[in-house]
C-alpha cells in the first residue's frame, strides 16, 4: 500500500506547523483534512494556514469550495484522493493534516460510499415523502428493511433516514450490509500517525482560548459580515461552523461580541474533547505531548525519528 503521513490532534495543538515541517523533511506536500477549510473566504475562522505558515510547501484541499455548498464526506474523499494520488505519482509524500476524524479515516481507508447523489430522483421522492408523511413513517419503513441502521437513528436524524432508504432503493443492499462489506476491505493507504496534544488539559484550554482571541483580533466578525454581504444565507452549512455560528448573531445585532467570544471558546473546547475521543480509538497514533510551552524543535526531531523507524526516508 502507498505510504502517507497523518498529523492529527485536537484543535490548536500545532498540526499545521508540524505538517509543514514533516513535509519539508521528507519531500512531501500537505493535504488538509478539515471540513471547514475547504471553503473560500473563511480563512480566519477556520485557522487556515497563511502563505507564510505554509512555508513554500504546497497545500491541497484548502479554499476549494464555495461557502454556499455543502460537502459530504464522500465528495471530500473523492477530491482529496485525487490530490493524494497526484502527489504519489510525482514521487512525493502525502502529509494529511487536520482534525476532522471521520474524513481522515474515510480517506485513509478508501471508503467506498454507497450509491446516491444529492438531488437524485429517488432522494427527491423520499424528501417529498418526508415532508408529507413525517420522519417517523420513514423510520418505521427502515426498521422493516434495515433494523440495525434504524436502531441507531432518532426521528430527528432525517438526513440519515432518507440516506439509508435511498441506498436500499438504489442498490437493493442495506446500508448495514454495505458498511460491513466495505469495512472488511483492506485500507487504501498505509498510514503513519503522529498525534499532538497537551499533557495538561488546562494548557490545551488556554491555547484554544488564545487562538479564539487571535481570530477575533484578526477580524472574524468582518469575515462573517463579508459572507453575509456576498449573499450567503444564514442557514448555510459553512455558517454553522464554530466561530461563524456564534458571530452570526453579532453581525445581525442580536448578540454582543463579548458573549460570542465566550461561546466560541466553550464550543471549541467541547469540540477538542470530541476530537480526542475519536482519536483515542486509533491505537496506531504515536502521541507527542506538549508541556505548557510547546517545544517544536524537539517534537519535530521526535516525529522524524518515528517516521524514519517506520521506513520513511
N, C-alpha and C positions, 0 to 999 in steps of 0.2 A: 504493500500500500504506500502511496505517496506520503511523505512526512510533512506535517505542519506544526507550527508552534502556536500555542494558545496562551495569551496573557489574560488572566481572569482575576476577579476580586470584586468586592463591593465598591460602590461609588466613592470617588475622592481618595483613592489609595495609590494613584500614580501609575495607572495602567498605560496611559498614553506615553509617558516618558520612558517607561520600561520597554514598551513595544518598539519605540524608535531606536533605543539603544541596542536591543537584540537584533532588529532588522539590519542595523549598521554593522554589527559584529559578524553576522552570519550571511550577509549578502541577501537580505530579504526585502519584501515590501509588505506594508500593513494593509489588512482588510478589516475595516471597522465592523464590529458586531454589536450595534447599538440601534434599537428600534426607533429612536428619535433623531439620531444624527443623520439619518438618510434624507431628512427634509431640508430644503433650501430656505434660507432666511431665518434660521433658528440656531445660529452658531453659539450665541451667548448662553441661552437656557439649557442647551444640551451639552455644554462644555466641549464642543467640537474643537479639535486641535487647530491652532492658528498656523500660518505658514512658518512662522518662527519655531513653533513647537514641533512641527513635522521635520525640521532639520534637514530638508532636502530628500527625505525618504518618501517615495511615492505612497500615497494613501488612497484606498479604494472604498466605495460604498459610503461616502460622505457627501451630503448635499446632492443626491441623485434623484430626489422625488419632489414633486410639487406638494406643498403642505395640504392641499385640498384632497390629496389621495389618501387612501387607507391601505397600507400594505399588509398582506398576510405573511405568515412565516414561510409559506410555500413560495410566494413571489420573491421574498428575500433570498431564500436558498437558491432559487434558480439564477438570480442575478449575481449573487456573491460567488456561487460556484464557478461561473464563467470567469470571474476575476482570479480565483484560486488556480483554475486550470491554465489560464494565460500566464500567471506568474511561474507555475511549474514548467510550462513549455519553454520559457525563457531561461530556465536553469536557476531561478531564484527560489528563496524560501518564503512561503506564505506565513505571515505572522498575524494571527487572528486576535484582535484586541477588542474587548468590550465586556459589558456586564449583562447583556440580555441572554440569560442562560438557555432558554428554550430555543432561541435562534441559533446559538452556538452549537448546541447538541445536535440539532437537525442538520446543520451544515457539515459537521464532522461525520455524523452517521451516514449522510447522504440519503436522508429520509425520503422515501417515495410517498408522495401525497396522493390520496385518493382523488378520483375524477371529480369534476365540478368546477364551475367558474362563476365569479361574481356576475350576476345579471343573466345567467343562462336560463333557458326556457323552464327547466324543472325547478330551479330556485325561485324564479318569479312566481310560478304556480304555488309553491309552498309558502312563499311570503304572503301571497294573496289569501291563502287559507288561514295563515296565522292571524291576519287582520280580521277575517270573517268569523273564524271558529275559536280562536284563542290558543295559547301555548299548551294548556292542559290537554286539549283534544289531541294535538300533535304528539305530545309526550306519551299519552296513552297508546297511540298507534306505534310509537317507537318501542314501547315496552313489549309489544307483541312480536316485533321484528328483531330487536337487539336489546334484550333485557339488561345486559351488562352495562352498555353505554347509558341506557335510560336510568339505571340506578345511580349513576354518578351525576345526573343533571337535575337541576331545580327548574321549575316552570319559568323562572326569570331568565334562564340561560337560553334565550330564544334563538340566538345565532347558532349555538351548538346543536340544538334540537333540529333546526332546519338543515344544518350541515349533515347530521347523521342520516336523516331521511333522504337527503339529496344523494349521498353516497350509495345508499341501498337502491334507490330508484334508477340511478345511472348505471350501476355496475352489477347489481344482484348480490353484492357482497356486503356484509355488515361492517360497520366501522370497527367493531371489536376484532373481527376476523382480519381485516386489513391491517390494523395496528399490530396484531400478534404476528402476522406473517412478515411484516417489514422489520419488526424487532429481531427476528431470527436471522436476518441477513447480516453479514459482517460489515463493520463500518467502512465508509468510503476512504477515510484518511487515518493514518497512524499519527495520532496527536500526542505531543508532549506538552504538559500543562505546567505553567508557572503561576502560582496564586499569590496575590499581595493582600495583606491585611495588617491591622494594628494589634499588637499583643494586648493592649488595654482598650476596652470598648469606649472609655471616656475620651481617649485620644482620637478614635475614629469619629466620635460625635463632634468633637471640637474641630476636626478637619472639615467635616461636612458643613458645619455652621460657617466656617471661614470661607468655604467655596461659595456658599449661597450669598454671603455678604459681598464677595467679589463680583458675582454675577449681577447683583443689583447695582453695584457701583459702575459696572461696565455698560449698563443700560438695558437690563432685562425688560423694564416697563416699556421703553421705547420700541423694543423688538416686538412686544405683544401688540402695541398700537400700530406698528407698521404692517403686521399681518392682518389685522382687522381692516386697516385702510385699504389694503390690497384686495379686500372682498372676501377674505376667509371667514366662513360662518363660525360663530362661537362654539357650535357643537362639532366642529371638525375634529377628527382623531388627533391631529397634531396639537391642538389646543387643550387636549386632555392630559398632556404630559405634565409631570411635576414641574412646578415653576410657572408654566403658562396657565394652567388651570387656576392657580391661586392668584395670579396677577391679572387675570381677565376681569374680575370684579373691580379691581383698582382702575383699570382702563375705562370701565363702564361707570365709574364714580360711585360705586355702592360699597366700597371697602377701602380702608386706609392701607398705605404701603407698609406700615409697621405691622399691621395684622397679617398681611400677606406674607411678609418675610418670616414671621414666626411659624406660619402654617407650612411654608415651603421647607423650612428646616425640619419640622416634625415629620412631614411626609417623606423627606429624603432619608431621614434616619430609619423610618419604618421600611422604606424600600431597601436600604442596605441590609437590614435584618433578613428580609425575604431573599435577597441575593445570596447571602451566606447560607441560608437554609438550603437553597437549591444546590449550591456548590459543594456543600458538605457531603452530598450523596456520591460525589465523584472521588473515589479513593486514589485515583491516579494523579491528583494535583500535588505538585511539590510546593508547599507553602513557605513563603518568606514573610516574617513578621517584623513590622516596624516598631521601634520604640517611640517615644514622644516626638522626636525629630527624625524623620526618615533619612537613612544613610544610603543614598542611591549608589555611590561607587561600590560600596560593599555588597549591596543587593545585586547589582549588575554582575559583579565578579562571581557571586554565588550562583546566579542564574546561568551564567556562561559555563561554569563547571558542571552544572546539572545537564545542560544541553550537550556538552561535549561527551559526558559519560553516556548519554542516550544515543550517541552516534552522529550528531551533527558536527559539521566541520566548517 
